[in-house]
């Protein structure tokens, strides 16, 4: 099943003054394929070039177009009418139980109608629909690398890379009022033209808020485009890498990235990111900001070093077997990660009454960034909270989707391990291993509270990582 937002509603003749659009359709002999037009123009050229300038310098560059799976083709949503939810009423007055454990659904179950509801399915409830002519998401990537070497074992790589996302998945609630339509009159109770036509739900009463009659699809409590490919992104980055091949018992990798990711809709999944949604779907440009996932700087180095002590080593080649078992054959490994924090998305109590997904606060125009002080000293006010205020009723806030110059706490982490192999015959050895996660026991603080109306606004209340963990293992190989 699917919804078509452009056809006349099956109840349009019963409420002719509203010119209702939108209806649900089901597969039949005339339409048995996907409920949207296929995008068959997915041309993905790619080109790469490597040029050896001399014995020490190699230049590499490339460009490519990469398509993602189309969100319309990978959805696993159940169609309208093919699922239902029955709630069990445990009490009506908060005291007297209603029903029993053996018969909790004494009023029966909400039926699964399948296609029996026809085009009138979901009327009086929420609805979502596909974008009929949406394009396949794609990403353009390009890069320029200059590689050289130091000595015979160290590779140095300096690179610029870019990426541009087009027709990326989004989530848009289309039952929203425009900014110029907002005012005190939108919350006035007016006679409900659906009274007697819609008999269940929030639209069945004798009166209704005026704003419900002003939205594009008033016969539905909500209406949203299901992952329309309407978003875009742009990314630029400088990268540096130094990689030493294993020699003389040592190998290491040092990498650094400085980049910036900008988009206009990165908040789709609440388990992955803030997922605040659009404040005003009619002003998409106002949502263009540094991405929720943007990491401005990241430095990572890792190493593995076989200590030069013991038999067949630089030091201790003449040690006795007992001394070699104790002091020889040790190896250490480590990973150091330094990373800047991610942007902050501020929200506030939605007093716009626009049927929009989110409202953002107002700003005085001054930067909210606080200079100086340690993280511990700023836990109770990570940024200047007095630069923000609640928007007036029936208006949108002027803060961007993400703050441009205020980020959450960064990351500093050291993992370290040390182990030793003790041989006791050909191809047999015992490995003693000690591993230390978050060796320095450095806390990684979570982002501050970003809800303006919260009494903890601007405060950091939790820790994201775990304290130091130590584990010791013994491994026998034979």
C-alpha positions in Angstrom: 0.0 0.0 0.0 1.0 3.6 -0.4 -0.4 7.1 -0.2 -0.9 9.6 -3.1 -0.9 13.2 -1.7 -2.2 14.7 -5.0 -5.5 12.9 -5.7 -8.8 14.1 -4.3 -9.6 12.6 -0.9 -12.5 10.1 -0.8 -14.2 12.3 1.8 -13.8 15.5 -0.3 -17.4 15.6 -1.3 -18.5 15.4 2.4 -16.3 18.5 3.3 -16.3 20.4 0.0 -15.1 23.7 1.5 -11.6 22.3 2.2 -10.7 20.8 -1.2 -9.1 17.8 0.5 -6.2 16.0 -1.2 -4.6 12.6 -0.4 -5.7 9.0 -0.3 -4.4 5.5 0.3 -4.0 3.0 -2.6 -3.3 -0.7 -2.7 -1.7 -2.9 -5.3 -4.1 -4.2 -8.0 -4.1 -5.5 -11.6 -3.2 -2.0 -12.9 -0.5 -1.1 -10.3 1.5 -4.1 -9.0 5.0 -2.6 -9.0 6.6 0.1 -6.8 4.5 3.1 -6.0 7.1 5.6 -7.4 8.9 6.2 -10.6 12.2 4.5 -11.0 15.3 6.6 -11.4 17.1 4.9 -14.4 19.8 7.6 -15.0 22.4 6.4 -12.5 25.6 6.9 -14.4 28.7 6.5 -12.2 32.0 7.4 -13.9 35.3 7.0 -12.0 38.8 8.0 -13.0 42.2 7.8 -11.2 45.7 8.8 -12.0 49.1 8.0 -10.5 52.2 9.8 -11.6 55.8 9.1 -10.4 57.4 12.6 -10.4 60.8 11.1 -9.3 62.2 8.4 -7.2 60.9 10.0 -4.0 57.6 11.6 -5.0 54.3 10.1 -6.3 51.2 12.1 -7.1 47.8 10.4 -7.1 44.4 11.9 -7.8 41.0 10.6 -8.6 37.3 11.4 -9.0 34.2 9.2 -8.8 30.5 9.1 -8.5 29.0 6.6 -6.1 25.3 5.8 -5.7 23.7 4.7 -2.5 20.7 2.3 -2.3 17.5 4.2 -2.9 15.6 4.6 0.4 12.3 3.8 -1.4 13.6 0.4 -2.4 14.9 -0.8 1.0 12.1 0.2 3.3 10.6 -2.6 5.4 7.6 -0.6 6.7 4.3 -2.5 7.0 1.7 -1.1 4.6 -1.4 0.8 5.8 -4.1 -1.5 7.0 -1.8 -4.5 7.4 -1.0 -4.0 11.1 -2.8 -2.7 14.2 -2.2 -1.9 17.8 -4.5 -2.7 20.6 -3.9 -1.0 23.9 -4.9 -2.6 27.2 -6.8 -0.3 29.6 -5.6 -1.2 33.1 -7.7 1.4 35.0 -9.9 4.3 34.2 -9.7 6.1 37.5 -6.2 5.2 38.6 -7.6 3.0 41.4 -10.0 0.4 40.3 -8.5 -2.3 38.0 -10.1 -2.9 34.7 -9.8 -6.3 33.1 -7.6 -9.1 34.3 -4.4 -10.7 33.5 -6.3 -13.6 31.9 -8.5 -11.2 29.8 -6.6 -7.9 29.4 -8.3 -7.1 26.0 -11.9 -7.4 27.2 -13.1 -5.0 24.4 -11.5 -7.1 21.7 -8.7 -6.3 19.4 -8.4 -3.5 16.8 -8.9 -5.5 13.6 -6.4 -5.7 10.8 -8.4 -4.6 7.8 -5.9 -5.2 5.1 -7.1 -3.4 2.0 -10.7 -3.5 3.1 -10.5 0.1 4.2 -9.7 1.2 0.7 -8.7 4.9 0.0 -10.3 6.0 3.3 -7.6 4.1 5.3 -5.8 6.3 7.8 -8.2 9.2 7.6 -8.2 10.9 11.0 -4.8 9.4 11.7 -1.2 10.1 10.7 0.1 9.2 7.2 3.4 9.0 5.3 4.1 8.7 1.6 6.9 8.2 -0.8 8.2 11.0 -3.1 7.0 9.8 -6.5 9.8 11.2 -8.6 12.7 11.1 -6.1 16.2 10.6 -7.3 18.7 8.0 -6.2 21.2 9.4 -3.6 24.7 9.8 -4.9 28.1 11.1 -3.7 30.9 12.7 -5.7 34.3 12.1 -4.3 37.7 13.6 -5.3 41.2 13.6 -3.9 44.8 14.7 -4.5 47.6 12.9 -2.7 51.3 13.6 -2.6 53.4 10.7 -1.3 57.1 10.5 -0.5 59.3 8.5 1.7 61.9 9.0 4.4 64.7 6.5 4.2 63.6 3.0 3.2 60.8 2.3 5.6 58.7 5.5 6.3 55.9 6.6 3.9 54.6 10.2 4.1 51.2 11.0 2.6 49.7 14.5 2.4 46.2 14.7 0.9 43.3 16.9 0.2 39.9 15.2 -0.3 36.4 16.4 -1.0 33.0 14.9 -1.1 29.6 16.2 -2.2 26.4 14.4 -1.4 23.3 15.1 -3.5 19.7 13.8 -3.2 20.5 12.4 0.3 17.6 10.9 2.4 15.6 13.3 4.6 12.5 13.3 6.7 10.0 16.0 6.2 6.6 16.6 8.0 4.5 18.4 5.4 1.5 19.3 7.5 3.1 22.5 8.6 2.0 26.1 8.6 4.1 28.9 6.9 5.7 31.6 9.0 3.3 34.3 7.6 0.3 32.2 8.6 1.2 32.0 12.3 -0.7 34.1 14.9 -3.0 33.7 17.9 -5.9 32.7 15.7 -4.3 29.3 14.8 -5.0 27.9 18.3 -8.7 29.1 18.4 -11.3 26.4 18.7 -13.6 26.4 15.7 -16.5 24.1 14.5 -15.1 20.8 13.2 -16.2 20.2 9.6 -15.1 16.5 10.1 -17.6 16.0 13.0 -19.7 13.0 12.0 -17.4 12.2 9.0 -14.4 11.1 11.1 -15.7 9.1 14.0 -12.5 8.2 15.9 -9.4 9.9 17.1 -8.4 13.5 17.6 -10.4 14.8 14.6 -13.7 13.3 15.7 -14.8 16.0 18.2 -17.3 18.9 17.6 -14.5 21.5 17.7 -11.0 21.6 16.4 -8.0 24.0 16.5 -8.1 26.3 13.5 -4.5 25.4 12.5 -5.6 21.8 11.7 -7.8 23.2 9.0 -5.0 25.4 7.6 -2.4 22.6 6.9 -2.1 21.0 3.5 -3.8 17.7 4.6 -6.3 18.6 7.4 -8.0 15.2 7.3 -4.7 13.6 8.7 -3.3 14.4 12.1 0.2 14.3 10.6 1.6 13.9 7.1 5.2 13.2 6.2 7.4 12.4 3.3 9.1 9.1 3.9 12.8 9.6 3.3 12.6 12.1 0.4 15.9 12.5 -1.3 16.0 16.2 -0.7 19.1 16.8 1.4 22.7 17.7 0.4 26.2 17.9 2.0 29.7 19.1 1.2 33.0 18.0 2.9 36.6 19.2 2.6 39.5 17.8 4.5 43.3 17.9 4.8 44.9 14.6 5.8 48.4 13.7 6.8 49.8 10.2 7.3 53.2 8.7 8.3 53.5 4.9 8.2 56.6 3.0 9.1 57.0 -0.5 8.0 58.0 -3.1 10.6 61.8 -3.0 11.0 64.2 -3.1 13.9 61.2 -4.3 16.0 59.2 -1.1 15.4 56.2 -0.2 13.3 53.9 2.9 13.7 51.2 4.8 12.0 50.5 8.5 12.6 47.5 10.2 11.0 45.8 13.6 11.3 42.7 14.9 9.7 41.3 18.5 9.7 38.0 18.7 7.9 34.6 20.3 7.8 31.2 18.6 6.9 28.2 20.9 6.1 24.7 19.7 5.3 21.1 20.7 5.7 19.6 17.5 7.2 21.9 15.1 9.0 19.5 14.4 11.9 17.5 11.4 10.8 18.2 8.6 13.4 17.9 9.5 17.1 20.1 6.6 18.1 23.0 8.0 16.0 22.6 11.8 16.3 20.4 14.5 17.8 17.8 14.0 15.0 16.1 17.3 15.8 14.4 17.6 12.4 13.5 20.8 10.5 12.2 23.9 12.2 10.7 25.3 9.0 10.3 23.0 5.9 9.6 26.1 3.8 13.0 27.6 4.7 15.5 24.8 4.1 18.4 27.2 3.8 18.1 28.1 7.5 18.9 24.4 8.3 22.2 24.5 6.4 24.9 24.1 9.1 27.9 22.2 10.3 26.8 18.6 10.3 25.8 16.7 13.4 28.7 14.2 12.7 31.3 16.8 11.9 34.7 16.3 13.7 36.9 19.2 13.0 40.2 17.6 14.0 41.3 14.1 14.7 44.8 12.7 15.5 45.5 9.0 15.9 48.8 7.3 16.3 49.5 3.6 17.0 52.7 1.7 17.4 54.0 -1.8 18.0 57.5 -2.1 19.5 59.4 -5.3 20.3 61.7 -4.3 23.1 65.4 -5.0 22.2 66.1 -7.2 25.2 66.8 -10.9 25.3 68.4 -13.6 23.2 68.9 -12.7 19.6 68.3 -9.0 20.5 70.5 -6.0 20.7 70.8 -6.2 24.4 71.0 -9.4 26.5 72.0 -11.8 23.7 74.1 -13.7 26.3 71.5 -13.9 29.0 70.9 -17.1 30.7 67.6 -18.9 29.9 66.1 -18.0 33.2 66.9 -14.3 32.8 65.7 -14.3 29.3 62.4 -15.9 30.3 61.9 -13.0 32.8 63.3 -9.9 30.9 63.5 -10.9 27.3 60.9 -11.1 24.5 58.6 -8.3 25.6 56.5 -6.3 23.1 54.4 -3.2 23.7 51.5 -1.7 21.7 49.7 1.5 22.0 47.0 3.7 20.5 46.6 7.4 21.2 43.4 9.2 20.0 42.8 13.0 20.2 39.6 14.3 18.7 37.6 17.5 18.9 34.0 17.5 20.0 30.9 17.5 17.8 28.5 20.4 17.2 25.6 21.2 19.5 21.9 21.4 18.4 19.8 23.6 20.6 16.0 23.1 21.0 13.3 24.6 23.1 9.6 24.2 24.0 7.7 24.5 20.7 5.5 27.6 21.1 5.3 28.3 17.3 2.1 26.1 16.9 3.2 25.6 13.3 2.9 21.7 13.4 6.7 21.7 12.8 9.2 19.1 14.1 11.2 21.4 16.4 11.7 24.9 17.6 15.0 26.5 18.3 15.7 29.4 20.7 16.7 33.0 19.8 20.2 34.3 20.1 21.4 37.8 20.9 23.9 37.5 18.1 26.9 37.2 20.4 29.0 34.0 20.5 28.1 31.6 23.3 31.6 30.1 23.4 33.4 30.3 26.7 37.2 30.8 26.6 39.6 29.4 29.1 39.1 27.1 32.1 39.4 23.3 32.3 36.6 20.9 31.4 36.1 20.2 35.1 35.6 24.0 35.8 33.0 24.3 33.0 30.8 21.3 33.7 28.1 23.5 35.2 28.1 25.9 32.3 29.8 24.6 29.1 28.7 27.7 27.1 27.2 31.1 27.8 23.6 30.3 28.4 22.5 33.9 28.8 22.9 34.5 25.1 19.7 32.6 24.3 16.1 33.3 24.9 12.7 31.8 24.2 11.1 32.9 20.9 7.9 34.9 21.1 4.6 32.9 20.6 3.8 32.0 17.0 7.4 32.6 15.7 10.4 30.6 14.8 13.8 30.9 16.6 16.8 32.4 14.9 19.5 30.0 16.1 20.9 27.8 13.4 20.5 24.0 13.4 23.9 23.6 15.0 25.9 26.2 16.8 28.8 27.3 14.5 31.5 27.9 17.1 30.5 25.8 20.2 31.1 22.1 20.4 30.9 19.4 22.9 33.9 18.0 24.8 36.5 16.3 22.8 38.1 12.9 23.2 41.5 11.9 24.7 42.2 8.2 25.0 45.2 6.0 25.4 45.0 2.2 25.0 48.2 0.2 25.8 49.2 -3.5 25.9 52.3 -5.4 26.8 52.9 -9.1 26.2 55.6 -11.7 26.2 56.1 -15.0 24.4 57.9 -17.9 26.2 58.8 -20.8 23.9 58.8 -24.3 25.1 59.6 -26.3 21.9 59.3 -25.8 18.2 56.0 -24.0 17.3 54.9 -23.9 20.9 54.9 -21.0 23.3 53.0 -19.3 26.1 51.9 -15.7 25.8 51.4 -13.6 28.8 49.4 -10.5 27.9 48.3 -7.4 29.8 45.9 -4.8 28.2 45.0 -1.4 29.5 42.0 0.4 28.1 41.8 4.2 28.8 45.2 3.8 30.4 45.2 7.4 31.8 41.7 7.0 33.2 40.7 10.2 31.4 36.9 10.8 31.4 35.2 11.6 28.1 32.3 13.8 29.0 29.0 13.7 27.2 27.5 16.8 25.4 25.8 19.4 27.6 22.1 19.6 27.9 20.8 21.4 24.9 17.1 21.9 25.7 16.7 25.6 26.5 13.8 25.1 28.9 15.6 22.5 30.9 16.9 23.6 34.4 20.2 21.9 33.4 20.6 23.8 30.1 24.3 24.1 29.3 25.4 21.6 32.0 27.3 18.4 31.4 25.6 15.7 33.5 27.2 12.4 32.3 30.3 10.6 31.2 30.4 8.9 27.8 33.3 6.5 28.2 34.2 3.9 30.8 37.0 4.3 33.4 40.3 2.5 33.1 39.9 -1.3 32.4 42.7 -3.7 32.9 42.7 -7.3 31.7 45.4 -10.0 32.0 45.4 -13.1 29.9 47.4 -16.3 29.4 47.5 -18.0 26.0 49.1 -21.3 25.2 49.9 -22.1 21.6 50.8 -25.7 20.6 
